[in-house]
Amino acid sequence: MNLHNLKPAEGSVRNIKRVGRGQGSGRGGTSTRGHKGAQSRSGYSQKRGFEGGQMPLQRRLPKFGFTSPNRVEYKAINLDTIQEAVTRLDAKVLDHEALLTNNLAKKKDLIKVLNRGELSAAVEIHAHKFSKSAIEAIEKAGGKAVVIDRFAVETADM
């Protein structure tokens, strides 16, 4: 084996289709584009959702639903997650800053504490909302649920 007699594997290399090189090539004239129509023209690109002139699906189906501009989205944090964070930090107060450092919430998140899991540590939790059962579980463990004003996070950033 030498450099001058190296060849690619059998069937791995194909000749390119040369279109528009005259009638003798077999691919002259219309250059494999058929006759007339948008697809035979240069610069043609099919629009997304185009169905050949048929009424497209997104226009055949009715519009429905409504998204409220006043919807308030809360980041849900459960009691078992809080218990893990408290044991890791060994903290008595779990506020927005502590949740940020533990990557449990982001800076602009509004936090709601939900009652999933067990809470054994007596800890003071600061959040924007609590479920009723979460408040009962926190107070049963000897802790305290403190409701933060919803706009306190937004005004502190400015």
C-alpha positions as CSV (number, residue, x, y, z in Angstrom):
1,M,0.0,0.0,0.0
2,N,1.4,3.4,-1.1
3,L,0.0,6.9,-1.2
4,H,-0.3,6.8,-5.0
5,N,-2.7,3.8,-5.0
6,L,-5.1,4.7,-2.1
7,K,-8.8,4.6,-3.1
8,P,-12.0,5.3,-1.1
9,A,-14.2,2.4,-0.2
10,E,-16.4,0.9,-2.9
11,G,-19.7,2.9,-3.2
12,S,-18.7,5.6,-0.7
13,V,-18.1,8.3,-3.4
14,R,-20.8,9.4,-5.9
15,N,-20.6,12.0,-8.7
16,I,-22.6,15.1,-8.1
17,K,-25.8,15.8,-10.1
18,R,-24.8,18.5,-12.7
19,V,-28.0,20.2,-13.8
20,G,-28.5,22.9,-16.4
21,R,-25.5,21.9,-18.6
22,G,-27.4,21.4,-21.9
23,Q,-29.8,18.9,-23.4
24,G,-27.1,16.3,-24.0
25,S,-26.5,15.9,-20.3
26,G,-30.1,14.6,-19.7
27,R,-30.6,17.3,-17.1
28,G,-30.8,20.4,-19.3
29,G,-33.9,22.4,-20.1
30,T,-36.0,22.5,-16.9
31,S,-33.0,21.3,-14.9
32,T,-35.0,18.6,-13.0
33,R,-37.5,21.3,-11.7
34,G,-40.5,20.2,-13.8
35,H,-42.6,22.8,-15.7
36,K,-43.7,26.2,-14.3
37,G,-45.0,26.9,-10.8
38,A,-43.3,28.5,-7.8
39,Q,-40.9,25.6,-7.2
40,S,-39.4,25.9,-10.7
41,R,-38.4,29.5,-10.1
42,S,-35.1,30.7,-8.6
43,G,-35.3,32.1,-5.1
44,Y,-38.2,29.8,-4.1
45,S,-38.4,28.8,-0.4
46,Q,-41.5,27.2,1.0
47,K,-43.1,29.1,3.9
48,R,-43.5,27.3,7.2
49,G,-47.0,25.7,7.3
50,F,-47.6,26.1,3.6
51,E,-49.9,23.4,2.3
52,G,-49.8,24.0,-1.5
53,G,-52.5,26.7,-1.4
54,Q,-54.9,24.6,0.6
55,M,-56.2,26.4,3.7
56,P,-53.5,25.8,6.3
57,L,-54.2,23.9,9.5
58,Q,-53.5,26.8,11.8
59,R,-56.2,28.8,9.9
60,R,-58.7,26.0,9.8
61,L,-58.8,25.5,13.5
62,P,-60.7,28.0,15.7
63,K,-59.0,30.3,18.1
64,F,-59.6,29.5,21.8
65,G,-58.5,30.2,25.3
66,F,-57.4,33.3,27.2
67,T,-54.2,34.2,29.1
68,S,-54.7,36.6,31.9
69,P,-52.2,39.5,31.9
70,N,-52.7,39.8,35.7
71,R,-51.7,36.2,36.5
72,V,-49.2,35.8,39.4
73,E,-46.8,32.9,39.1
74,Y,-45.4,31.4,42.4
75,K,-42.4,29.2,42.8
76,A,-43.6,26.2,44.9
77,I,-41.2,25.0,47.6
78,N,-42.3,22.0,49.8
79,L,-41.5,21.4,53.4
80,D,-39.3,18.4,52.7
81,T,-37.1,20.7,50.5
82,I,-37.0,23.2,53.4
83,Q,-36.0,20.5,55.9
84,E,-33.1,19.5,53.7
85,A,-31.9,23.1,53.4
86,V,-32.2,23.7,57.1
87,T,-30.2,20.6,58.0
88,R,-27.6,21.6,55.4
89,L,-27.3,25.2,56.6
90,D,-28.2,24.6,60.3
91,A,-30.2,27.9,60.2
92,K,-33.1,29.1,62.4
93,V,-34.4,31.6,59.8
94,L,-35.0,30.8,56.2
95,D,-35.7,33.9,54.2
96,H,-35.5,34.9,50.5
97,E,-31.7,35.4,50.7
98,A,-31.2,31.9,52.2
99,L,-33.3,30.4,49.4
100,L,-31.3,32.2,46.8
101,T,-28.0,30.9,48.2
102,N,-29.4,27.3,48.2
103,N,-30.6,27.7,44.6
104,L,-34.1,26.9,45.7
105,A,-35.4,30.2,44.1
106,K,-34.3,32.9,41.7
107,K,-34.0,36.6,42.5
108,K,-37.4,37.6,41.0
109,D,-39.4,34.5,42.1
110,L,-42.4,34.8,44.3
111,I,-42.3,31.9,46.8
112,K,-45.2,29.7,48.0
113,V,-44.6,27.1,50.7
114,L,-46.6,23.9,50.3
115,N,-47.1,21.0,52.7
116,R,-45.3,18.0,51.2
117,G,-43.1,16.0,53.5
118,E,-42.1,16.4,57.1
119,L,-40.7,19.4,58.9
120,S,-39.0,18.5,62.2
121,A,-36.9,21.7,62.7
122,A,-38.3,24.8,64.4
123,V,-37.5,27.3,61.8
124,E,-38.9,30.8,60.9
125,I,-39.8,30.8,57.2
126,H,-40.2,34.0,55.2
127,A,-42.3,33.5,52.0
128,H,-44.9,35.4,49.9
129,K,-47.6,32.7,50.4
130,F,-48.3,29.6,52.4
131,S,-50.8,26.9,52.1
132,K,-53.0,26.4,55.2
133,S,-51.7,22.9,55.9
134,A,-48.1,24.2,55.5
135,I,-48.7,26.9,58.2
136,E,-50.1,24.2,60.5
137,A,-47.1,21.9,59.9
138,I,-44.6,24.7,60.5
139,E,-46.3,25.8,63.8
140,K,-46.6,22.2,64.9
141,A,-42.8,21.8,64.5
142,G,-42.3,25.0,66.7
143,G,-41.6,27.3,63.8
144,K,-43.1,30.5,62.4
145,A,-44.6,31.4,59.0
146,V,-43.9,35.0,58.0
147,V,-45.7,36.4,55.0
148,I,-43.5,38.8,52.9
149,D,-45.1,41.6,50.9
150,R,-45.3,40.6,47.2
151,F,-43.8,43.9,46.0
152,A,-40.9,43.9,48.5
153,V,-38.6,41.8,46.1
154,E,-39.3,44.1,43.1
155,T,-38.7,47.4,45.0
156,A,-35.6,46.1,46.6
157,D,-34.0,45.5,43.2
158,M,-34.5,49.1,42.0
